[in-house]
Amino acid sequence: MTTPDHSTRLGSSVDETAERLRIAVARIQRALRLSRPDHDLTPSQLEVVIVLARRGPRRMADLAEDVGINPTMLSRVAAKLEESGLAERRNDPQDARATLLAPTGAAVDLVESIRSERRDLLRAALDEVSELDRKNIDNALDALEELVARLRGGRE
């Protein structure tokens, strides 16, 4: 595959930029996801574990919204995670009618291990690119983080 030279990219339309960005992000995600094939979690299960490890115990409705899956699917995911020892249900101390899903220590350890491995992979790849490309990637991060915030409607 050939990549356009810098002058061609400067003239890219917003549609072309959006498509290139979508493809690049998807390829990075896939490469990182494939770096850790030894866990037996689906992408949805892993996303729930990551959110729980990062944010702590969550109400099921809030968790479904955080992850972007319907409550029925989340209920099945939660059952699998409980069975795997990665999550546990707890009573909500603020509302006795509600249930929280909480990460276990094993979930927190798993997420940290995956993050560490993925960070190491990215670090190794960055070591192989030119100093200019590394600076360009670094300079693009603020804009990418702003783009993520806009995609999430200002919430992070």
C-alpha positions in Angstrom: 0.0 0.0 0.0 1.3 3.4 -0.9 0.8 6.4 1.3 0.2 9.9 -0.1 3.0 12.4 0.2 2.6 15.3 2.7 1.5 17.8 0.1 -1.4 15.5 -1.0 -2.5 15.0 2.6 -2.7 18.8 3.2 -5.3 19.0 0.5 -7.4 16.1 1.9 -11.1 16.7 2.4 -12.7 16.3 5.8 -14.3 13.1 4.4 -10.9 11.7 3.4 -9.4 12.6 6.7 -12.2 11.1 8.6 -12.0 7.8 6.7 -8.2 7.6 7.0 -8.5 8.3 10.8 -11.2 5.7 11.1 -9.1 3.1 9.4 -5.9 3.9 11.3 -7.6 3.8 14.7 -9.3 0.5 13.8 -6.0 -1.0 12.7 -4.3 0.2 15.9 -7.1 -1.2 18.0 -7.0 -4.5 16.2 -3.2 -4.8 16.5 -3.3 -4.1 20.2 -6.3 -6.4 20.8 -4.5 -9.3 18.9 -1.4 -8.7 21.1 -3.2 -10.4 24.0 -5.2 -13.3 22.6 -4.8 -15.5 25.7 -7.7 -14.2 27.6 -11.1 -15.8 27.0 -13.2 -12.5 26.9 -15.2 -11.2 24.1 -14.7 -7.5 23.2 -17.8 -6.5 25.1 -16.7 -8.4 28.2 -13.3 -6.9 28.1 -14.8 -3.4 27.6 -17.0 -3.9 30.7 -14.0 -5.1 32.8 -11.9 -2.1 31.6 -14.7 0.3 32.6 -15.2 -1.3 36.0 -11.4 -1.4 36.7 -11.2 2.3 35.7 -14.3 3.7 37.3 -15.1 1.2 40.1 -18.5 -0.2 41.0 -21.3 0.9 38.6 -25.0 0.6 38.4 -26.0 -1.7 35.6 -27.9 1.0 33.8 -24.9 3.4 34.0 -22.6 0.6 32.9 -24.7 -0.2 29.9 -24.6 3.4 28.8 -20.8 3.6 29.5 -20.1 0.6 27.4 -22.8 1.2 24.8 -24.6 -2.1 25.0 -28.3 -2.9 25.9 -29.2 -3.9 29.4 -30.1 -7.5 28.4 -26.7 -8.0 26.8 -25.0 -6.4 29.8 -26.8 -8.8 32.1 -25.4 -11.8 30.1 -21.9 -10.2 30.1 -22.1 -9.6 33.9 -23.0 -13.2 34.5 -20.1 -14.4 32.5 -17.7 -12.0 34.3 -19.0 -13.1 37.7 -18.6 -16.8 36.6 -15.0 -15.9 35.6 -14.2 -14.2 38.9 -13.7 -10.8 37.3 -16.8 -9.0 38.7 -19.2 -9.3 41.6 -22.6 -7.9 42.2 -23.1 -5.7 45.3 -26.0 -3.9 46.9 -25.9 -0.1 46.2 -25.4 1.6 49.5 -27.3 4.7 48.2 -30.3 2.7 47.0 -31.2 -0.7 48.4 -33.3 -1.5 45.3 -30.3 -1.1 43.0 -27.4 -3.4 42.3 -23.8 -2.5 41.4 -21.4 -4.5 39.4 -17.9 -4.2 40.9 -14.5 -5.3 39.6 -12.6 -8.0 41.5 -8.9 -7.8 42.2 -8.4 -10.2 39.4 -10.1 -7.8 37.0 -7.9 -4.9 38.1 -4.8 -7.0 37.7 -5.9 -8.2 34.2 -6.6 -4.7 33.0 -3.3 -3.4 34.3 -1.5 -6.3 32.7 -3.2 -5.6 29.3 -2.5 -1.9 29.6 1.1 -2.5 30.4 1.6 -4.9 27.5 -0.2 -2.6 25.0 1.9 0.4 26.2 5.0 -1.7 25.7 3.9 -2.6 22.2 3.2 1.1 21.3 6.5 2.1 22.9 8.4 -0.4 20.8 6.6 0.7 17.6 7.3 4.4 18.4 11.0 3.5 18.9 11.1 2.3 15.3 9.6 5.5 13.7 11.6 8.6 12.8 12.1 11.4 15.3 10.0 13.6 13.1 7.1 11.1 12.9 7.3 10.6 16.7 7.1 14.4 17.2 4.2 14.6 14.8 2.3 11.8 16.6 3.0 13.6 19.9 1.7 16.9 18.5 -1.4 15.2 17.2 -2.4 13.8 20.6 -4.0 17.0 21.9 -6.2 17.2 18.8 -7.1 13.5 19.0 -8.0 13.8 22.7 -10.3 16.8 21.8 -11.8 14.7 19.0 -12.6 11.9 21.5 -14.3 14.4 23.9 -16.4 15.7 21.0 -17.4 12.2 20.0 -18.4 11.5 23.5 -20.5 14.7 23.7 -18.0 16.4 26.0 -18.0 13.7 28.6 -14.9 11.6 29.4 
